[in-house]
């Protein structure tokens, strides 16, 4: 099993647990250049809010697009958009990525901005 298959296996396991709960989830994805975050409804059909380092408003603020400072800005932005829609409680779907570095920074910033998970 290579690195990507192991990550996808972890992601599938976590998503199946979240699906049983029926909770609204904060799903993230990161690449070597960008980090993305979405608030997805409990049934999994609707994206309620999203933010990424690829958006024009965040791209102008961030120098390097895949670093801890950029991830914190994305976390704050997606939390503000979620609160504007009326979502306060979410389940954190890290998509199999380790809770370390950019993923941790995004989660901490979202918590500080008002999301509960």
Backbone as CSV, one residue per row, in Angstrom:
resi,resn,N_x,N_y,N_z,CA_x,CA_y,CA_z,C_x,C_y,C_z
1,UNK,0.852,-1.171,0.000,0.000,0.000,0.000,0.900,1.237,0.000
2,UNK,0.669,2.125,-0.943,1.479,3.340,-0.985,0.855,4.431,-0.111
3,UNK,1.504,5.570,-0.081,1.124,6.654,0.820,-0.288,7.176,0.537
4,UNK,-0.624,7.342,-0.734,-1.944,7.881,-1.079,-3.055,6.889,-0.731
5,UNK,-2.830,5.607,-0.989,-3.842,4.605,-0.666,-4.076,4.524,0.835
6,UNK,-3.022,4.646,1.622,-3.165,4.629,3.080,-3.960,5.837,3.542
7,UNK,-3.714,7.017,2.962,-4.460,8.220,3.327,-5.927,8.065,2.954
8,UNK,-6.208,7.514,1.774,-7.595,7.340,1.346,-8.327,6.324,2.229
9,UNK,-7.624,5.315,2.710,-8.225,4.333,3.613,-8.597,4.993,4.939
10,UNK,-7.700,5.842,5.466,-8.007,6.576,6.701,-9.188,7.515,6.493
11,UNK,-9.240,8.172,5.338,-10.321,9.115,5.044,-11.661,8.396,4.957
12,UNK,-11.692,7.243,4.311,-12.930,6.480,4.172,-13.464,6.034,5.532
13,UNK,-12.570,5.605,6.391,-12.954,5.171,7.734,-13.572,6.324,8.526
14,UNK,-12.937,7.484,8.460,-13.430,8.651,9.182,-14.760,9.136,8.618
15,UNK,-14.870,9.178,7.300,-16.115,9.660,6.676,-17.289,8.746,6.966
16,UNK,-17.039,7.439,7.063,-18.143,6.528,7.382,-18.656,6.775,8.797
17,UNK,-17.765,7.106,9.724,-18.192,7.420,11.094,-18.981,8.722,11.130
18,UNK,-18.545,9.728,10.368,-19.259,11.008,10.330,-20.623,10.838,9.677
19,UNK,-20.700,9.985,8.645,-21.964,9.767,7.949,-22.998,9.120,8.869
20,UNK,-22.544,8.214,9.751,-23.457,7.591,10.715,-24.059,8.632,11.644
21,UNK,-23.257,9.626,12.027,-23.741,10.690,12.903,-24.685,11.644,12.182
22,UNK,-24.503,11.794,10.866,-25.322,12.734,10.100,-24.970,14.178,10.388
23,UNK,-23.731,14.413,10.792,-23.306,15.753,11.186,-22.836,16.563,9.981
24,UNK,-22.983,17.863,10.088,-22.386,18.771,9.120,-20.876,18.687,9.304
25,UNK,-20.127,18.636,8.192,-18.685,18.420,8.345,-17.859,19.523,7.721
26,UNK,-16.730,19.768,8.339,-15.712,20.669,7.812,-14.675,19.777,7.159
27,UNK,-14.690,19.734,5.843,-13.801,18.861,5.093,-12.656,19.685,4.516
28,UNK,-11.441,19.165,4.628,-10.285,19.876,4.101,-9.594,19.008,3.064
29,UNK,-8.831,19.660,2.212,-7.961,18.978,1.264,-6.752,19.866,1.067
30,UNK,-5.587,19.262,1.006,-4.397,20.060,0.778,-3.560,19.438,-0.325
31,UNK,-2.941,20.303,-1.077,-2.009,19.898,-2.117,-0.670,20.543,-1.805
32,UNK,0.272,20.381,-2.687,1.580,20.987,-2.448,1.535,22.503,-2.592
33,UNK,0.511,23.036,-3.240,0.425,24.484,-3.451,-0.704,25.165,-2.695
34,UNK,-1.809,24.483,-2.453,-2.997,25.131,-1.884,-3.629,24.274,-0.798
35,UNK,-4.492,24.917,-0.022,-5.301,24.216,0.976,-6.749,24.684,0.805
36,UNK,-7.660,23.730,0.865,-9.072,23.979,0.610,-9.886,23.523,1.819
37,UNK,-10.987,24.213,2.106,-11.880,23.827,3.191,-13.323,24.045,2.744
38,UNK,-14.190,23.091,3.109,-15.603,23.181,2.763,-16.443,22.789,3.973
39,UNK,-17.581,23.444,4.111,-18.598,23.025,5.073,-19.659,22.302,4.254
40,UNK,-19.849,21.004,4.533,-20.760,20.169,3.752,-21.916,19.745,4.648
41,UNK,-23.129,19.787,4.106,-24.324,19.460,4.880,-24.275,18.010,5.360
42,UNK,-25.129,17.685,6.325,-25.142,16.363,6.934,-25.463,15.247,5.960
43,UNK,-26.307,15.516,4.976,-26.626,14.475,3.999,-25.583,14.379,2.891
44,UNK,-24.643,15.310,2.842,-23.536,15.239,1.889,-23.848,15.737,0.497
45,UNK,-24.960,16.420,0.326,-25.339,16.854,-1.014,-25.051,18.320,-1.299
46,UNK,-24.902,19.134,-0.253,-24.789,20.572,-0.442,-23.546,21.120,0.240
47,UNK,-22.818,21.966,-0.469,-21.715,22.704,0.135,-22.270,24.024,0.636
48,UNK,-22.172,24.245,1.939,-22.747,25.433,2.550,-21.795,26.623,2.522
49,UNK,-20.496,26.354,2.655,-19.492,27.413,2.640,-18.165,26.802,2.212
50,UNK,-17.313,27.630,1.617,-15.997,27.131,1.222,-14.990,28.270,1.224
51,UNK,-13.723,27.884,1.350,-12.627,28.844,1.291,-11.373,28.095,0.864
52,UNK,-10.479,28.794,0.198,-9.213,28.189,-0.198,-8.184,29.280,-0.437
53,UNK,-6.929,28.870,-0.503,-5.857,29.819,-0.808,-5.865,30.191,-2.277
54,UNK,-6.704,29.559,-3.052,-6.805,29.837,-4.485,-7.810,30.946,-4.786
55,UNK,-8.560,31.402,-3.780,-9.536,32.472,-3.986,-8.827,33.815,-4.089
56,UNK,-9.385,34.711,-4.855,-8.735,35.991,-5.129,-8.520,36.831,-3.868
57,UNK,-9.505,36.869,-2.977,-9.360,37.707,-1.773,-8.276,37.184,-0.831
58,UNK,-8.125,35.871,-0.705,-7.069,35.322,0.143,-5.718,35.281,-0.568
59,UNK,-5.737,35.114,-1.873,-4.490,35.054,-2.637,-3.724,36.369,-2.562
60,UNK,-4.454,37.486,-2.478,-3.795,38.782,-2.401,-3.133,39.011,-1.040
61,UNK,-3.642,38.351,0.005,-3.102,38.514,1.353,-1.907,37.600,1.599
62,UNK,-1.981,36.376,1.075,-1.010,35.331,1.383,0.167,35.392,0.414
63,UNK,1.386,35.341,0.956,2.569,35.301,0.101,2.783,33.891,-0.441
64,UNK,3.121,32.958,0.430,3.215,31.556,0.046,1.870,30.915,0.288
65,UNK,1.383,30.135,-0.648,0.009,29.683,-0.533,-0.163,28.421,0.300
66,UNK,0.902,27.661,0.555,0.738,26.463,1.374,1.671,26.537,2.573
67,UNK,1.284,27.359,3.527,2.025,27.425,4.781,1.030,27.574,5.928
68,UNK,1.528,27.605,7.129,0.659,27.627,8.303,-0.153,28.910,8.385
69,UNK,0.443,30.035,8.018,-0.290,31.303,8.048,-1.448,31.299,7.048
70,UNK,-1.210,30.736,5.876,-2.266,30.649,4.860,-3.388,29.727,5.331
71,UNK,-3.029,28.618,5.960,-4.037,27.688,6.460,-4.881,28.338,7.549
72,UNK,-4.262,29.142,8.388,-5.009,29.841,9.430,-6.001,30.829,8.824
73,UNK,-5.606,31.522,7.775,-6.524,32.442,7.099,-7.702,31.704,6.469
74,UNK,-7.435,30.545,5.878,-8.509,29.749,5.284,-9.459,29.263,6.370
75,UNK,-8.930,28.814,7.502,-9.774,28.366,8.606,-10.665,29.469,9.146
76,UNK,-10.102,30.654,9.294,-10.879,31.795,9.777,-11.956,32.176,8.779
77,UNK,-11.599,32.185,7.493,-12.542,32.564,6.443,-13.708,31.588,6.349
78,UNK,-13.420,30.287,6.368,-14.502,29.310,6.244,-15.387,29.324,7.489
79,UNK,-14.819,29.590,8.650,-15.625,29.671,9.865,-16.560,30.875,9.831
80,UNK,-16.069,31.999,9.358,-16.921,33.186,9.258,-18.063,32.957,8.277
81,UNK,-17.771,32.314,7.152,-18.822,32.024,6.169,-19.833,31.031,6.723
82,UNK,-19.370,30.050,7.499,-20.281,29.065,8.091,-21.187,29.714,9.121
83,UNK,-20.633,30.596,9.931,-21.452,31.284,10.928,-22.478,32.187,10.258
84,UNK,-22.125,32.774,9.120,-23.071,33.609,8.386,-24.246,32.786,7.850
85,UNK,-24.002,31.521,7.518,-25.057,30.630,7.033,-25.867,30.062,8.187
86,UNK,-25.289,30.053,9.394,-25.994,29.558,10.569,-25.475,28.232,11.090
87,UNK,-24.312,27.813,10.637,-23.716,26.555,11.090,-22.716,26.864,12.199
88,UNK,-22.880,26.213,13.354,-21.927,26.414,14.448,-21.227,25.124,14.840
89,UNK,-21.926,23.985,14.765,-21.355,22.697,15.143,-21.031,21.888,13.893
90,UNK,-19.794,21.416,13.806,-19.357,20.614,12.669,-18.526,19.439,13.158
91,UNK,-18.362,18.457,12.289,-17.418,17.364,12.519,-16.221,17.641,11.618
92,UNK,-15.017,17.490,12.142,-13.799,17.820,11.391,-13.353,16.619,10.577
93,UNK,-13.432,16.742,9.269,-13.007,15.697,8.342,-11.662,16.117,7.762
94,UNK,-10.595,15.505,8.251,-9.261,15.889,7.814,-8.817,15.141,6.572
95,UNK,-9.686,14.331,5.983,-9.434,13.616,4.729,-8.208,12.717,4.790
96,UNK,-7.926,12.152,5.931,-6.810,11.239,6.068,-5.472,11.903,6.305
97,UNK,-5.411,13.226,6.267,-4.156,13.933,6.520,-3.871,13.933,8.018
98,UNK,-2.606,13.941,8.374,-2.228,13.968,9.778,-2.616,15.302,10.399
99,UNK,-3.045,15.257,11.658,-3.420,16.467,12.378,-2.140,17.140,12.852
100,UNK,-1.516,17.854,11.934,-0.197,18.414,12.189,0.025,19.550,11.190
101,UNK,0.727,20.572,11.573,1.098,21.639,10.641,-0.089,22.423,10.130
102,UNK,-0.272,22.425,8.814,-1.330,23.219,8.170,-2.722,22.774,8.602
103,UNK,-2.929,21.480,8.751,-4.239,20.969,9.152,-4.586,21.445,10.562
104,UNK,-3.623,21.389,11.451,-3.838,21.851,12.832,-4.072,23.352,12.870
105,UNK,-3.320,24.115,12.076,-3.485,25.568,12.040,-4.865,25.947,11.536
106,UNK,-5.355,25.257,10.506,-6.689,25.525,9.972,-7.747,25.216,11.026
107,UNK,-7.623,24.091,11.711,-8.602,23.709,12.729,-8.605,24.693,13.898
108,UNK,-7.438,25.086,14.356,-7.353,26.029,15.474,-7.953,27.383,15.108
109,UNK,-7.689,27.854,13.892,-8.242,29.130,13.455,-9.760,29.069,13.324
110,UNK,-10.286,27.942,12.853,-11.734,27.787,12.740,-12.381,27.773,14.121
111,UNK,-11.724,27.116,15.083,-12.256,27.110,16.450,-12.259,28.513,17.050
112,UNK,-11.164,29.247,16.852,-11.079,30.601,17.389,-12.115,31.529,16.770
113,UNK,-12.475,31.264,15.509,-13.463,32.109,14.829,-14.903,31.750,15.209
114,UNK,-15.106,30.644,15.946,-16.441,30.362,16.450,-17.033,29.019,16.116
115,UNK,-16.384,28.196,15.316,-16.912,26.860,15.040,-16.634,25.938,16.218
116,UNK,-17.535,24.993,16.448,-17.367,24.042,17.537,-17.223,22.643,16.946
117,UNK,-16.110,21.975,17.268,-15.891,20.581,16.889,-14.852,19.959,17.777
